[in-house]
Amino acid sequence: MSSPNSIRPWLFRTYAGHSTAKASNALYRTNLAKGQTGLSVAFDLPTQTGYDSDHKLARGEVGKVGVPLSHLGDMRTLFAEIPLEQMNTSMTINATAPWLLALYIAAAEEQGADISKLQGTVQNDIIKEYLSRGTYVCPPEPSLRMITDVAAYTREHLPKWNPMNVCSYHLQEAGATPEEELAFALATAIAVLDDLKDKVPAEAFPAMVGRISFFVNAGIRFVTEMCKMRAFVELWDEITRERYGVEDPKFRRFRYGVQVNSLGLTEQQPENNVYRILIEMLAVTLSKNARARAVQLPAWNEALGLPRPWDQQWSLRMQQILAYETDLLEYDDLFDENPAVERKVAELKDGARAELAQIDGMGGAVAAIEYMKSRLVESNARRINKIEAGETTVVGVNRWTEAAESPLTAGDGAIMVADKQAEADQIARLEQWRADRDDNAVRQALENLRAAAKSGDNIMPPSIAAAKAGVTTGEWGEVMRQTFGQYRAPTGVSKNPSNRTEGLDEIRARVDAVSDALGRRLTFLVGKPGLDGHSNGAEQIAARARDCGMDITYEGIRLTPEELVASALDTKAHVVGLSILSGSHIPLLEELIERMRDAGLGHIPVVAGGIIPDEDAERLRAMGVAKVYTPKDFELNTIMEDIVTLVAPNSVAAE
């Protein structure tokens, strides 16, 4: 037992970024003053997917789920008055990780920092983007190459920087079981290390293994989640020792940061989320031998919209109270030699090893992307079915739903609203940036970048040079798209119905009856316009509609309203459903409905789902959206009934 004052706790982080670089900088400096000990940067979707803020796909997405960074000037503003040489910065960035790290290095050099002293992490995990998050730019093989380019570069120039944060967080959000989360994350790390082996000297490889970190999720079943973390520790030690021959135990250590589960945050009785967040934090802090290196907690009201600074402060205080007011840090591991824990850890490891063997037999994680995606969709369907059937209790959602109105959500300002002028402001500054830079320097930098991409040279040096020359995020991304080609990830949703038809007989009969009246099968187009890659909801709606007997069309993420209207014409859709979780629902639905009317499809009902405040839902209904669904509408069968009812009177009359 040690003095609590002599023990350093984990890093306290808050995942943050919004509107503009200037507004986010103010938020960062405020949070650091409140006791936050590291930065965790959230980027907006155009930045994550390699587009400038004025690209047509960026409309409505600028500054919504993070900060927009279009060029070095934005990065300079983001970290103004924050000495990067002294900071530990985590950047949740994947497809454009080489570019954002290049901008960070360039900004640090402008501050006069010693680059070799920079500390932090780029997430730089592309495989989970194809499985669960959707912010990829290129196909898997060149994306994997860029991950290891970053790792090789940091080995030589940024020895304190973690070049990759294998992210299992979004796997759980997409429905992964603990065994799948373990296996899919470890398979990703194996794919990266197998590729990295040829890019660094053999004697340096063990130390590079030691610099791979992980970013995980912790759900509400906190005993299972704690055992999952112990299983991660033991499996990683086993893999690095047996597969890669790493002898030094410190290089085999499983190092991870965590954000606890956002999937389980409820719109109903949102104050209950405070307890959920605390319990989930215990899973990654109680066990000393499997304790997180860094923890960031969501805010209680994130199922409603953007959290305010006060909400983020409340989550930060939760960490500080556990670390400094309790005696947790004074003790050795509380669970060593606990038979129940040992049994559960062994069970999770066995399940993960079986999945790893399956993936290995397919040729590794890149080759197994379609398999892993289908597994996630199926697992998520089982999770939702259990909540619908009441087999899984969610307090305030499917039990104890009667409650007093929460004073925390009353009145104006209960959630933060994105600055409506932020997008125009960002675009104006981007246009000014382009006007002020040296076009010849930019042109040469882009040529050098393209040459490196084609030749296989490390992508980092020309990216850093491009950042300094004034190249923009969209220009960097366009070079990658032109060089490596476009890619559309598998959806995981088969056209063939699943075996889960229990409780669907009545709906299937209604679908059959309406289809007979229409003279063909009721056809449902599910779409995800914009850059939002959170596809879980769209996948589950499409899969349930399919199992109810509808003819579904779901082509995945990142479709423009124009493309969706073309698809509606081609498939002769009877109903169109859009899923948008990024907050860009107003402009995207406005454009879609206008285009549908122009195409003679104004009679087709449109339904929408997402994190949509009541005021926005009213606006959507006023512009012609037939139904609006939010996270509180968890009963998919009810949504299916609504769709059948909408189609029956409208489409029959229109045929």
C-alpha positions as CSV (number, residue, x, y, z in Angstrom):
1,M,0.0,0.0,0.0
2,S,1.4,3.4,-1.0
3,S,0.6,7.0,-0.2
4,P,-2.1,8.1,-2.6
5,N,-0.3,11.4,-3.2
6,S,2.7,9.5,-4.6
7,I,0.7,7.6,-7.2
8,R,0.0,9.1,-10.6
9,P,-3.5,8.4,-11.9
10,W,-4.4,7.9,-15.5
11,L,-4.5,10.8,-17.9
12,F,-7.8,12.8,-17.6
13,R,-9.1,13.6,-21.0
14,T,-12.2,15.1,-22.5
15,Y,-13.0,14.3,-26.1
16,A,-13.7,17.7,-27.6
17,G,-13.7,19.9,-30.7
18,H,-16.5,21.8,-32.4
19,S,-17.5,24.8,-34.7
20,T,-14.1,26.3,-35.4
21,A,-10.4,26.0,-34.4
22,K,-10.7,29.3,-32.5
23,A,-13.7,28.1,-30.4
24,S,-12.2,24.7,-29.8
25,N,-8.9,26.3,-28.6
26,A,-10.9,28.3,-26.0
27,L,-12.6,25.1,-24.8
28,Y,-9.2,23.3,-24.6
29,R,-7.6,26.0,-22.5
30,T,-10.6,26.1,-20.2
31,N,-10.6,22.3,-19.7
32,L,-6.8,22.3,-19.0
33,A,-7.4,25.0,-16.4
34,K,-10.0,22.8,-14.7
35,G,-7.5,20.0,-14.2
36,Q,-7.7,18.0,-17.5
37,T,-4.2,16.5,-18.0
38,G,-4.3,15.7,-21.7
39,L,-6.0,16.7,-24.9
40,S,-8.3,14.5,-27.0
41,V,-9.1,16.2,-30.3
42,A,-12.4,15.4,-32.1
43,F,-12.4,16.3,-35.8
44,D,-15.4,17.1,-38.0
45,L,-16.4,14.6,-40.7
46,P,-14.9,16.5,-43.7
47,T,-11.5,16.6,-42.0
48,Q,-11.8,12.9,-41.1
49,T,-12.7,11.9,-44.7
50,G,-10.2,14.2,-46.5
51,Y,-12.5,16.9,-47.8
52,D,-12.3,20.7,-47.5
53,S,-15.0,22.5,-45.7
54,D,-16.5,23.9,-49.0
55,H,-16.8,20.5,-50.7
56,K,-20.3,19.6,-51.7
57,L,-20.2,16.5,-49.4
58,A,-19.2,18.7,-46.5
59,R,-22.5,20.7,-46.6
60,G,-24.1,20.7,-43.2
61,E,-21.2,18.7,-41.7
62,V,-18.6,21.4,-40.9
63,G,-17.8,21.7,-37.2
64,K,-20.7,19.4,-36.2
65,V,-19.0,16.4,-34.6
66,G,-15.6,18.0,-34.1
67,V,-13.3,20.8,-35.2
68,P,-12.7,21.5,-38.9
69,L,-9.0,21.6,-39.9
70,S,-8.5,22.5,-43.5
71,H,-4.9,23.7,-43.4
72,L,-1.9,24.7,-41.2
73,G,-3.6,28.0,-40.3
74,D,-6.4,26.1,-38.6
75,M,-3.9,23.8,-36.7
76,R,-2.0,26.9,-35.6
77,T,-5.2,28.5,-34.3
78,L,-6.3,25.2,-32.6
79,F,-3.2,25.1,-30.4
80,A,-2.6,28.8,-29.9
81,E,-1.1,29.4,-26.4
82,I,-0.9,25.7,-25.8
83,P,2.8,24.6,-25.7
84,L,2.8,21.4,-27.8
85,E,6.2,20.3,-26.5
86,Q,4.6,20.0,-23.0
87,M,1.3,18.5,-24.0
88,N,0.1,14.9,-24.4
89,T,-2.3,15.1,-27.3
90,S,-4.6,12.3,-28.6
91,M,-6.0,12.9,-32.1
92,T,-8.9,10.7,-33.0
93,I,-8.1,10.6,-36.7
94,N,-7.7,7.6,-39.0
95,A,-7.8,7.8,-42.8
96,T,-6.2,11.3,-42.8
97,A,-3.9,10.5,-39.8
98,P,-0.7,11.1,-41.8
99,W,-2.0,14.5,-42.9
100,L,-3.2,15.6,-39.4
101,L,0.1,14.5,-37.8
102,A,1.9,16.4,-40.5
103,L,-0.1,19.6,-39.7
104,Y,0.6,19.0,-35.9
105,I,4.4,18.6,-36.5
106,A,4.4,21.8,-38.7
107,A,2.5,23.8,-36.0
108,A,4.8,22.5,-33.3
109,E,7.9,23.5,-35.3
110,E,6.4,27.0,-35.7
111,Q,6.1,27.1,-31.8
112,G,9.8,26.3,-31.6
113,A,9.2,22.8,-30.2
114,D,11.7,20.0,-30.2
115,I,9.8,17.5,-32.4
116,S,11.5,14.6,-30.7
117,K,9.8,15.6,-27.4
118,L,6.2,15.5,-28.8
119,Q,4.0,13.1,-26.9
120,G,0.6,11.8,-27.9
121,T,-1.3,9.5,-30.2
122,V,-2.9,9.4,-33.6
123,Q,-5.6,6.7,-33.7
124,N,-4.5,5.7,-37.2
125,D,-6.7,2.5,-37.2
126,I,-8.3,2.1,-40.6
127,I,-9.7,-1.4,-40.5
128,K,-12.4,-0.5,-38.0
129,E,-13.4,2.3,-40.3
130,Y,-14.5,-0.3,-42.8
131,L,-16.3,-2.2,-40.1
132,S,-18.0,0.4,-38.0
133,R,-17.2,4.1,-38.4
134,G,-17.0,4.7,-42.1
135,T,-14.4,7.5,-42.3
136,Y,-12.1,5.8,-44.8
137,V,-10.6,7.5,-47.9
138,C,-8.9,4.7,-49.8
139,P,-9.1,0.9,-50.2
140,P,-7.8,-1.2,-47.3
141,E,-4.3,-2.1,-48.8
142,P,-3.0,1.4,-49.4
143,S,-4.6,2.5,-46.1
144,L,-2.7,-0.1,-44.2
145,R,0.5,1.0,-46.0
146,M,-0.1,4.6,-44.7
147,I,-0.6,3.4,-41.1
148,T,2.8,1.7,-41.1
149,D,4.4,4.7,-42.9
150,V,3.3,6.8,-39.9
151,A,4.7,4.2,-37.5
152,A,8.0,4.0,-39.3
153,Y,8.3,7.8,-39.4
154,T,7.6,8.3,-35.7
155,R,10.2,5.6,-34.8
156,E,12.9,7.8,-36.4
157,H,11.6,11.3,-35.6
158,L,9.0,11.2,-32.8
159,P,10.2,8.6,-30.3
160,K,7.6,9.5,-27.6
161,W,4.7,9.4,-30.0
162,N,2.3,6.5,-30.3
163,P,1.8,5.9,-34.0
164,M,-1.3,3.8,-33.7
165,N,-4.2,3.3,-31.4
166,V,-6.0,0.1,-32.3
167,C,-9.6,1.1,-31.8
168,S,-12.1,-1.5,-30.5
169,Y,-14.4,1.3,-29.2
170,H,-16.5,1.5,-32.4
171,L,-16.6,-2.3,-32.7
172,Q,-18.6,-2.5,-29.5
173,E,-20.8,0.4,-30.6
174,A,-21.5,-1.6,-33.8
175,G,-22.7,-4.6,-31.7
176,A,-19.5,-6.6,-31.1
177,T,-19.6,-9.2,-28.4
178,P,-16.7,-9.0,-25.9
179,E,-15.1,-12.0,-27.8
180,E,-15.5,-10.2,-31.2
181,E,-14.2,-7.0,-29.8
182,L,-11.1,-8.8,-28.5
183,A,-10.5,-10.8,-31.7
184,F,-11.2,-8.1,-34.3
185,A,-9.0,-5.5,-32.5
186,L,-6.1,-8.0,-32.0
187,A,-6.4,-9.1,-35.7
188,T,-6.1,-5.5,-36.7
189,A,-2.9,-5.0,-34.6
190,I,-1.5,-8.2,-36.1
191,A,-2.2,-6.9,-39.7
192,V,-0.3,-3.7,-38.8
193,L,2.7,-5.4,-37.2
194,D,3.0,-7.9,-40.1
195,D,3.2,-5.0,-42.5
196,L,5.5,-2.9,-40.3
197,K,8.1,-5.6,-39.9
198,D,9.6,-4.8,-43.3
199,K,9.7,-1.0,-42.7
200,V,11.9,-0.9,-39.6
201,P,15.2,-2.5,-38.7
202,A,14.8,-5.9,-37.0
203,E,16.5,-4.7,-33.8
204,A,14.0,-1.8,-33.6
205,F,10.9,-3.9,-34.1
206,P,10.3,-5.0,-30.4
207,A,10.3,-1.4,-29.3
208,M,7.8,-0.6,-32.1
209,V,5.5,-3.4,-30.8
210,G,5.7,-1.6,-27.5
211,R,4.5,1.6,-29.0
212,I,1.3,0.2,-30.4
213,S,-1.6,1.2,-28.0
214,F,-5.3,0.5,-28.0
215,F,-8.5,2.5,-27.5
216,V,-11.3,0.4,-26.1
217,N,-14.9,0.6,-25.0
218,A,-16.4,-0.2,-21.6
219,G,-20.0,-1.2,-21.4
220,I,-22.5,-1.4,-18.6
221,R,-21.8,-5.1,-17.8
222,F,-18.8,-3.9,-15.9
223,V,-17.6,-7.3,-14.4
224,T,-17.5,-8.8,-17.9
225,E,-15.9,-5.6,-19.2
226,M,-13.2,-5.7,-16.5
227,C,-12.5,-9.3,-17.4
228,K,-12.3,-8.4,-21.0
229,M,-9.6,-5.9,-20.2
230,R,-7.6,-8.6,-18.3
231,A,-8.1,-10.9,-21.3
232,F,-6.8,-8.2,-23.6
233,V,-3.7,-7.9,-21.4
234,E,-3.0,-11.6,-21.4
235,L,-3.7,-12.2,-25.1
236,W,-1.5,-9.3,-26.2
237,D,1.3,-10.6,-24.0
238,E,0.8,-14.1,-25.6
239,I,0.7,-12.8,-29.2
240,T,3.7,-10.4,-28.9
241,R,5.8,-13.2,-27.3
242,E,4.8,-16.1,-29.4
243,R,4.1,-14.6,-32.8
244,Y,6.7,-11.8,-32.8
245,G,9.3,-13.1,-30.4
246,V,9.3,-10.0,-28.2
247,E,11.3,-10.9,-25.1
248,D,11.2,-7.6,-23.1
249,P,8.0,-7.6,-20.9
250,K,7.7,-3.8,-21.1
251,F,7.3,-4.1,-24.9
252,R,4.6,-6.7,-24.5
253,R,2.5,-4.5,-22.1
254,F,-1.0,-3.8,-23.2
255,R,-1.4,0.0,-23.1
256,Y,-4.8,1.4,-23.6
257,G,-7.0,4.4,-23.3
258,V,-10.8,4.3,-23.0
259,Q,-14.0,6.1,-23.6
260,V,-16.9,4.4,-21.9
261,N,-19.9,3.3,-23.9
262,S,-22.0,6.0,-25.7
263,L,-24.2,3.3,-27.3
264,G,-25.9,2.7,-23.9
265,L,-26.7,6.4,-23.2
266,T,-30.4,6.9,-23.3
267,E,-32.6,9.8,-24.5
268,Q,-35.2,8.7,-22.0
269,Q,-34.5,9.8,-18.4
270,P,-31.0,11.0,-19.5
271,E,-30.0,11.8,-15.9
272,N,-29.6,8.0,-15.4
273,N,-26.6,8.2,-17.8
274,V,-24.5,9.7,-15.0
275,Y,-24.7,6.4,-13.1
276,R,-24.1,4.4,-16.3
277,I,-20.9,6.4,-17.0
278,L,-19.6,6.0,-13.5
279,I,-20.2,2.2,-13.5
280,E,-18.6,1.8,-16.9
281,M,-15.5,3.8,-15.7
282,L,-15.0,1.3,-12.9
283,A,-14.5,-1.5,-15.4
284,V,-11.3,0.1,-16.6
285,T,-9.9,1.5,-13.4
286,L,-10.6,-1.1,-10.6
287,S,-8.2,-3.7,-11.8
288,K,-4.6,-2.3,-11.4
289,N,-3.1,-4.9,-13.7
290,A,-5.5,-3.9,-16.5
291,R,-6.0,-0.3,-15.7
292,A,-6.4,2.3,-18.5
293,R,-3.6,4.7,-19.2
294,A,-6.1,7.4,-20.2
295,V,-9.8,7.8,-19.6
296,Q,-12.3,10.1,-21.4
297,L,-16.0,10.0,-20.4
298,P,-19.0,11.1,-22.5
299,A,-21.4,13.6,-21.0
300,W,-24.8,12.6,-19.6
301,N,-26.7,14.3,-22.3
302,E,-24.9,13.2,-25.5
303,A,-28.0,11.1,-26.6
304,L,-29.8,14.5,-26.8
305,G,-27.1,16.6,-28.6
306,L,-23.8,18.3,-28.1
307,P,-22.7,18.6,-24.5
308,R,-22.0,22.0,-23.0
309,P,-18.7,22.8,-21.2
310,W,-20.5,22.3,-17.9
311,D,-21.6,18.8,-18.9
312,Q,-18.0,18.0,-19.8
313,Q,-16.8,19.4,-16.6
314,W,-19.2,17.1,-14.7
315,S,-17.7,14.1,-16.4
316,L,-14.2,15.3,-15.6
317,R,-15.0,15.7,-12.0
318,M,-16.2,12.1,-11.9
319,Q,-12.7,10.9,-12.8
320,Q,-11.0,13.3,-10.3
321,I,-13.2,12.1,-7.4
322,L,-12.5,8.5,-8.1
323,A,-8.7,9.1,-8.4
324,Y,-8.2,11.6,-5.6
325,E,-11.0,11.1,-3.0
326,T,-11.2,7.3,-2.9
327,D,-8.4,4.9,-1.9
328,L,-8.5,3.0,-5.2
329,L,-4.9,3.9,-6.2
330,E,-3.5,2.7,-2.8
331,Y,-3.9,-1.0,-3.4
332,D,-2.5,-3.8,-5.6
333,D,-4.8,-5.6,-8.0
334,L,-8.1,-6.4,-6.3
335,F,-9.0,-9.4,-8.5
336,D,-5.8,-11.5,-8.7
337,E,-6.6,-15.2,-8.0
338,N,-10.3,-14.5,-7.9
339,P,-11.8,-17.8,-9.3
340,A,-14.9,-16.2,-10.9
341,V,-12.7,-13.6,-12.6
342,E,-10.2,-16.2,-13.8
343,R,-13.1,-18.4,-15.2
344,K,-14.6,-15.5,-17.1
345,V,-11.2,-14.3,-18.5
346,A,-10.4,-17.8,-19.7
347,E,-13.8,-18.1,-21.4
348,L,-13.3,-14.7,-23.2
349,K,-9.8,-15.7,-24.3
350,D,-11.0,-19.0,-25.7
351,G,-13.8,-17.3,-27.7
352,A,-11.3,-14.6,-29.0
353,R,-8.8,-17.3,-30.0
354,A,-11.4,-19.1,-32.0
355,E,-12.3,-15.9,-33.8
356,L,-8.7,-15.1,-34.4
357,A,-8.1,-18.5,-35.9
358,Q,-11.1,-18.0,-38.3
359,I,-9.7,-14.6,-39.4
360,D,-6.2,-15.9,-39.8
361,G,-7.5,-18.7,-41.9
362,M,-9.1,-16.2,-44.3
363,G,-5.7,-14.4,-44.7
364,G,-5.9,-11.9,-42.0
365,A,-7.9,-8.8,-41.0
366,V,-7.8,-7.0,-44.4
367,A,-9.1,-10.1,-46.2
368,A,-11.7,-10.8,-43.6
369,I,-13.4,-7.3,-43.6
370,E,-16.6,-8.6,-45.1
371,Y,-16.8,-11.5,-42.7
372,M,-16.2,-9.3,-39.7
373,K,-18.7,-6.7,-40.8
374,S,-21.5,-9.4,-41.2
375,R,-20.7,-10.7,-37.7
376,L,-21.1,-7.2,-36.3
377,V,-24.5,-6.6,-38.0
378,E,-25.8,-10.0,-36.7
379,S,-24.5,-9.4,-33.2
380,N,-26.1,-6.0,-33.0
381,A,-29.4,-7.4,-34.3
382,R,-29.3,-9.9,-31.4
383,R,-28.6,-7.1,-28.9
384,I,-31.5,-5.1,-30.1
385,N,-33.9,-8.1,-30.2
386,K,-33.1,-8.7,-26.5
387,I,-34.0,-5.2,-25.6
388,E,-37.2,-5.2,-27.6
389,A,-38.2,-8.6,-26.1
390,G,-37.4,-7.4,-22.5
391,E,-34.7,-10.0,-22.1
392,T,-32.2,-7.2,-21.5
393,T,-33.4,-4.5,-19.1
394,V,-32.6,-0.9,-19.8
395,V,-33.9,1.3,-17.0
396,G,-36.2,4.0,-18.2
397,V,-36.4,2.5,-21.7
398,N,-38.2,-0.8,-21.5
399,R,-38.8,-0.9,-17.7
400,W,-39.7,1.8,-15.2
401,T,-40.5,4.2,-18.0
402,E,-42.8,6.5,-15.9
403,A,-40.7,9.3,-14.4
404,A,-40.8,12.9,-13.2
405,E,-39.6,15.4,-15.8
406,S,-35.9,16.0,-15.5
407,P,-35.0,19.6,-14.4
408,L,-31.7,19.1,-16.1
409,T,-33.3,19.0,-19.6
410,A,-35.8,21.8,-18.9
411,G,-35.7,25.2,-20.7
412,D,-33.5,26.6,-23.4
413,G,-29.8,25.8,-23.3
414,A,-30.1,22.3,-21.9
415,I,-27.8,21.2,-24.7
416,M,-25.3,23.1,-26.8
417,V,-26.4,24.0,-30.3
418,A,-23.8,24.2,-33.0
419,D,-23.0,27.7,-34.1
420,K,-25.0,28.3,-37.3
421,Q,-22.4,30.7,-38.7
422,A,-19.4,28.5,-38.1
423,E,-19.6,26.8,-41.5
424,A,-19.7,30.1,-43.4
425,D,-16.9,31.5,-41.2
426,Q,-14.8,28.4,-41.9
427,I,-15.3,28.5,-45.6
428,A,-14.5,32.2,-45.8
429,R,-11.2,31.7,-44.0
430,L,-10.4,28.7,-46.2
431,E,-11.0,30.8,-49.3
432,Q,-8.7,33.5,-47.9
433,W,-6.1,30.9,-47.1
434,R,-6.1,29.7,-50.7
435,A,-5.9,33.3,-52.0
436,D,-2.9,34.2,-49.8
437,R,-0.7,31.1,-50.3
438,D,2.1,30.5,-52.9
439,D,0.4,28.6,-55.7
440,N,3.7,27.4,-57.2
441,A,4.8,26.0,-53.9
442,V,1.5,24.2,-53.4
443,R,1.6,22.7,-56.9
444,Q,5.1,21.4,-56.4
445,A,4.2,20.0,-53.0
446,L,1.3,18.1,-54.4
447,E,3.4,16.7,-57.2
448,N,5.9,15.4,-54.7
449,L,3.1,14.0,-52.6
450,R,1.6,12.2,-55.6
451,A,5.0,10.8,-56.6
452,A,5.6,9.4,-53.1
453,A,2.2,7.8,-53.0
454,K,2.8,6.1,-56.4
455,S,6.3,5.0,-55.6
456,G,5.7,3.5,-52.2
457,D,8.0,6.0,-50.4
458,N,7.0,7.0,-46.9
459,I,4.1,9.4,-47.1
460,M,5.1,11.5,-44.1
461,P,7.9,13.7,-45.4
462,P,6.0,15.0,-48.4
463,S,2.9,15.4,-46.3
464,I,4.8,17.6,-43.8
465,A,6.3,19.6,-46.7
466,A,2.8,20.0,-48.2
467,A,1.4,21.2,-44.8
468,K,4.1,23.9,-44.7
469,A,3.5,24.9,-48.3
470,G,-0.2,25.6,-47.5
471,V,-1.9,22.5,-49.0
472,T,-5.4,21.9,-47.8
473,T,-7.0,18.7,-46.3
474,G,-9.1,18.3,-49.4
475,E,-6.1,18.6,-51.7
476,W,-4.2,16.0,-49.7
477,G,-7.2,13.7,-49.7
478,E,-7.8,14.1,-53.5
479,V,-4.2,13.0,-54.2
480,M,-4.9,9.9,-52.2
481,R,-8.2,9.2,-54.0
482,Q,-6.7,9.8,-57.4
483,T,-3.7,7.6,-56.7
484,F,-5.4,4.7,-54.9
485,G,-9.0,4.8,-56.1
486,Q,-12.3,5.1,-54.4
487,Y,-13.8,2.3,-52.2
488,R,-17.1,1.3,-50.8
489,A,-17.0,-0.9,-47.7
490,P,-19.4,-3.9,-47.3
491,T,-22.6,-3.1,-45.5
492,G,-23.0,-6.4,-43.7
493,V,-26.7,-6.5,-44.7
494,S,-27.6,-9.5,-46.9
495,K,-30.6,-9.3,-49.3
496,N,-31.6,-12.8,-47.9
497,P,-33.8,-12.8,-44.9
498,S,-32.3,-14.1,-41.6
499,N,-33.7,-16.9,-39.4
500,R,-35.0,-14.3,-36.9
501,T,-38.6,-14.1,-37.8
502,E,-40.1,-14.7,-34.4
503,G,-42.7,-12.1,-33.6
504,L,-42.9,-10.8,-37.2
505,D,-45.8,-12.9,-38.5
506,E,-48.4,-10.1,-38.2
507,I,-46.1,-7.5,-39.9
508,R,-45.1,-9.9,-42.6
509,A,-48.8,-10.5,-43.4
510,R,-49.4,-6.8,-43.6
511,V,-46.4,-6.4,-45.9
512,D,-47.7,-9.2,-48.1
513,A,-51.2,-7.6,-48.3
514,V,-49.9,-4.2,-49.2
515,S,-47.5,-5.7,-51.8
516,D,-50.4,-7.5,-53.4
517,A,-52.4,-4.3,-53.5
518,L,-49.4,-2.5,-55.1
519,G,-48.9,-5.3,-57.6
520,R,-45.2,-5.8,-56.6
521,R,-43.1,-6.1,-53.4
522,L,-43.2,-3.1,-51.1
523,T,-39.8,-1.5,-51.8
524,F,-37.8,0.4,-49.1
525,L,-34.8,2.5,-49.9
526,V,-32.5,3.1,-46.8
527,G,-29.9,5.8,-47.2
528,K,-27.1,7.6,-45.4
529,P,-26.4,10.9,-47.1
530,G,-23.5,13.2,-46.1
531,L,-20.3,12.0,-44.4
532,D,-21.8,10.4,-41.3
533,G,-20.4,6.9,-41.1
534,H,-22.3,5.6,-38.0
535,S,-24.3,3.0,-40.0
536,N,-25.5,0.8,-37.1
537,G,-29.1,2.2,-37.2
538,A,-29.4,2.1,-41.0
539,E,-28.1,-1.5,-41.0
540,Q,-30.6,-2.7,-38.4
541,I,-33.5,-0.9,-40.0
542,A,-32.7,-2.4,-43.4
543,A,-32.2,-5.9,-41.9
544,R,-35.5,-5.8,-40.0
545,A,-37.4,-4.5,-43.1
546,R,-35.9,-7.3,-45.1
547,D,-37.0,-9.9,-42.4
548,C,-40.5,-8.3,-42.5
549,G,-40.7,-9.2,-46.2
550,M,-39.9,-5.8,-47.8
551,D,-37.6,-5.5,-50.8
552,I,-34.7,-3.4,-49.5
553,T,-32.0,-1.3,-51.1
554,Y,-29.2,-0.2,-48.8
555,E,-25.9,0.6,-50.5
556,G,-24.0,1.9,-47.4
557,I,-22.7,5.3,-46.4
558,R,-21.7,8.6,-48.0
559,L,-24.3,8.9,-50.7
560,T,-25.4,12.4,-52.0
561,P,-29.1,13.3,-52.0
562,E,-28.7,13.3,-55.8
563,E,-27.5,9.7,-55.8
564,L,-30.3,8.7,-53.4
565,V,-33.0,10.2,-55.7
566,A,-31.5,8.4,-58.7
567,S,-31.7,5.1,-56.6
568,A,-35.3,5.8,-55.7
569,L,-36.1,6.2,-59.4
570,D,-34.2,3.1,-60.4
571,T,-35.7,0.9,-57.7
572,K,-39.2,2.4,-57.8
573,A,-39.1,2.9,-54.1
574,H,-42.3,3.1,-52.2
575,V,-40.7,4.8,-49.1
576,V,-37.3,6.4,-48.4
577,G,-35.6,6.3,-45.0
578,L,-32.6,8.4,-44.1
579,S,-30.3,7.9,-41.1
580,I,-28.2,10.9,-40.1
581,L,-26.4,11.1,-36.7
582,S,-24.0,13.9,-37.3
583,G,-26.5,16.8,-36.8
584,S,-26.6,17.7,-40.5
585,H,-30.2,16.4,-41.0
586,I,-31.8,19.8,-41.8
587,P,-29.8,20.7,-44.9
588,L,-29.5,17.1,-46.2
589,L,-33.2,16.3,-45.9
590,E,-34.1,19.7,-47.3
591,E,-32.0,19.0,-50.4
592,L,-33.3,15.4,-50.8
593,I,-37.0,16.4,-50.6
594,E,-36.5,19.3,-53.1
595,R,-34.8,16.9,-55.5
596,M,-37.5,14.2,-55.0
597,R,-40.2,16.8,-55.9
598,D,-38.2,17.9,-59.0
599,A,-37.9,14.3,-60.0
600,G,-41.7,13.7,-59.7
601,L,-41.3,11.6,-56.5
602,G,-42.9,14.1,-54.1
603,H,-45.7,11.5,-53.3
604,I,-43.2,9.1,-51.8
605,P,-43.0,9.3,-48.0
606,V,-39.7,10.1,-46.4
607,V,-38.8,9.1,-42.9
608,A,-35.7,10.2,-40.9
609,G,-33.8,8.9,-37.9
610,G,-30.9,10.3,-35.9
611,I,-30.0,12.5,-32.9
612,I,-32.7,15.1,-33.7
613,P,-33.8,17.7,-31.2
614,D,-37.6,18.3,-30.9
615,E,-37.3,21.7,-32.6
616,D,-35.5,20.2,-35.6
617,A,-38.1,17.4,-35.8
618,E,-40.8,20.0,-36.1
619,R,-38.9,21.7,-38.9
620,L,-38.5,18.4,-40.7
621,R,-42.1,17.5,-40.5
622,A,-43.0,21.0,-41.8
623,M,-40.8,20.5,-44.8
624,G,-42.6,17.2,-45.6
625,V,-40.8,14.4,-43.6
626,A,-43.5,11.9,-42.7
627,K,-41.9,10.4,-39.6
628,V,-38.9,11.4,-37.4
629,Y,-37.3,8.8,-35.1
630,T,-34.7,9.3,-32.4
631,P,-32.8,7.0,-30.0
632,K,-35.9,6.6,-27.8
633,D,-37.6,4.8,-30.7
634,F,-35.9,1.5,-30.0
635,E,-38.8,-0.8,-31.0
636,L,-38.0,-1.6,-34.7
637,N,-41.2,-3.5,-35.2
638,T,-43.2,-0.3,-34.4
639,I,-41.1,1.5,-37.0
640,M,-41.9,-1.2,-39.5
641,E,-45.6,-0.9,-38.8
642,D,-45.4,2.8,-39.4
643,I,-43.7,2.3,-42.7
644,V,-46.4,-0.2,-43.9
645,T,-49.1,2.3,-42.9
646,L,-47.4,5.1,-44.7
647,V,-47.0,3.2,-47.9
648,A,-50.5,1.7,-48.0
649,P,-52.5,4.8,-48.7
650,N,-49.8,6.9,-50.6
651,S,-48.2,4.4,-52.9
652,V,-51.4,2.5,-53.8
653,A,-52.9,5.8,-55.0
654,A,-49.8,6.7,-56.9
655,E,-49.4,3.4,-58.8
